[in-house]
Structure formats: C-alpha cells, structure tokens
Amino acid sequence: MTRKLIVMLALSFALSACETATPENNSNANTARPSATTQTPAPSTPPQEASPAALKTALKAGDKVKVTVNGASAQATVVSVDEKAGKVTVRVEGEKQDKTVAIADVLKQ
C-alpha cells in the first residue's frame, strides 16, 4: 500500500514537471509585465565634494597644505603638481626629502 502511494506521488511529480506552462504562469519568462505600482525613483543629487579635478586647479607650488602620509596627517608645502598623473609633490615640515602623494590625499588650508 505504501509502495503504491510513493509510486503515485512520483508519477504526479513527473507529470507536473512535463506540463507546458502558459506565459502568464511561467516565472522564467523574459517578458516585461507592466505593473501598476512600478515607480521610478526621484533623481537625487550626491553631496558636493571637492573633486580631484577641482583641487588640480586650486593647488600650485608654494601652497600650504595638510597631507596624509602613511595614515598620518602632516603640514606640508606644495613643490609641484602633476595634473596628468593626479599627483602632488610636497615637502613635509621637518623632513628634508620631498614626497609624491595623490591629489586626493592633499587638503588645501
């Protein structure tokens, strides 16, 4: 008796798997359905931050800046700006050698 129930159950699963589904019932269909509740999100403006492009024009040799070097912030003076590479060469106060850092690591004072 139990064996007959298992066979019937297996046959019903096999038959249901072989049935063709109509497009309305097919969850795998690639058709777009219009939805009454679909709304487009309102455009939002991202917060205005100083972009590297804006800093490129603002930085020039001799400017006093605050620079992040190895995770620490230090006072420095701009020696040169390489706009094409997005790099700034600075002389950190108390150091003799110049350091080249990314424009994003430089904050004009």
C-alpha positions as CSV (number, residue, x, y, z in Angstrom):
1,M,0.0,0.0,0.0
2,T,2.8,2.5,0.9
3,R,4.7,1.5,-2.2
4,K,1.6,2.3,-4.4
5,L,1.4,5.8,-2.7
6,I,5.0,6.5,-3.3
7,V,4.7,5.4,-7.0
8,M,1.6,7.6,-7.4
9,L,3.4,10.6,-5.9
10,A,6.5,10.1,-8.1
11,L,4.2,9.9,-11.2
12,S,2.4,13.0,-10.3
13,F,5.6,14.9,-9.8
14,A,6.9,13.6,-13.2
15,L,3.8,14.6,-15.0
16,S,3.6,18.1,-13.4
17,A,7.3,18.7,-14.4
18,C,6.5,17.8,-18.0
19,E,3.5,20.1,-18.3
20,T,3.9,23.1,-20.5
21,A,3.3,26.4,-18.7
22,T,1.5,29.3,-20.3
23,P,3.4,32.6,-20.4
24,E,1.2,34.1,-17.7
25,N,2.2,31.4,-15.3
26,N,5.8,30.9,-16.3
27,S,8.0,32.6,-13.8
28,N,11.0,32.2,-16.1
29,A,9.5,34.1,-19.0
30,N,11.6,37.0,-20.2
31,T,8.7,39.3,-20.9
32,A,8.2,42.5,-19.1
33,R,4.9,42.8,-17.3
34,P,3.5,46.3,-16.7
35,S,3.0,46.9,-13.1
36,A,0.6,49.5,-11.7
37,T,2.8,50.1,-8.6
38,T,6.2,50.5,-10.5
39,Q,7.6,53.9,-9.8
40,T,10.8,55.4,-10.9
41,P,12.9,56.8,-8.1
42,A,13.3,60.5,-7.9
43,P,16.7,61.7,-9.1
44,S,18.9,62.6,-6.1
45,T,21.9,64.8,-6.2
46,P,25.0,63.5,-4.5
47,P,26.6,65.7,-1.9
48,Q,29.1,68.1,-3.4
49,E,32.7,67.2,-2.5
50,A,35.9,68.6,-3.7
51,S,36.8,66.5,-6.7
52,P,40.5,65.9,-7.7
53,A,39.8,68.0,-10.8
54,A,38.8,70.9,-8.7
55,L,41.9,70.5,-6.5
56,K,44.1,70.4,-9.5
57,T,43.3,74.0,-10.4
58,A,43.4,75.1,-6.8
59,L,46.8,73.7,-5.9
60,K,50.0,75.4,-7.0
61,A,53.6,75.5,-5.9
62,G,54.1,77.2,-2.6
63,D,50.6,76.5,-1.2
64,K,50.5,75.4,2.4
65,V,48.5,72.1,2.7
66,K,47.7,69.3,5.0
67,V,48.7,65.9,3.6
68,T,48.1,62.4,4.6
69,V,51.3,60.3,4.5
70,N,51.3,56.7,5.8
71,G,47.9,57.3,7.6
72,A,49.2,60.3,9.5
73,S,48.3,63.9,8.7
74,A,51.1,66.5,8.4
75,Q,51.7,70.1,7.4
76,A,53.4,70.5,4.1
77,T,54.2,72.9,1.2
78,V,53.4,72.1,-2.4
79,V,56.5,71.8,-4.5
80,S,54.9,70.8,-7.8
81,V,51.6,69.5,-9.2
82,D,51.3,66.8,-11.9
83,E,47.7,67.2,-13.1
84,K,48.0,64.5,-15.8
85,A,49.1,61.8,-13.2
86,G,47.0,63.2,-10.4
87,K,50.0,63.5,-8.1
88,V,51.4,66.3,-6.0
89,T,55.0,66.6,-4.8
90,V,55.1,68.1,-1.3
91,R,57.8,69.0,1.3
92,V,56.6,67.9,4.7
93,E,57.6,70.2,7.5
94,G,60.6,68.8,9.5
95,E,61.7,66.5,6.6
96,K,64.3,67.1,4.0
97,Q,63.1,64.9,1.2
98,D,60.0,65.7,-0.9
99,K,57.2,63.2,-1.1
100,T,54.8,62.5,-4.0
101,V,51.2,61.8,-3.0
102,A,47.9,61.5,-4.7
103,I,45.9,64.7,-5.1
104,A,43.1,63.1,-3.0
105,D,45.5,62.9,0.0
106,V,46.1,66.7,-0.1
107,L,43.8,69.2,1.7
108,K,44.4,72.9,1.0
109,Q,44.4,75.2,4.0
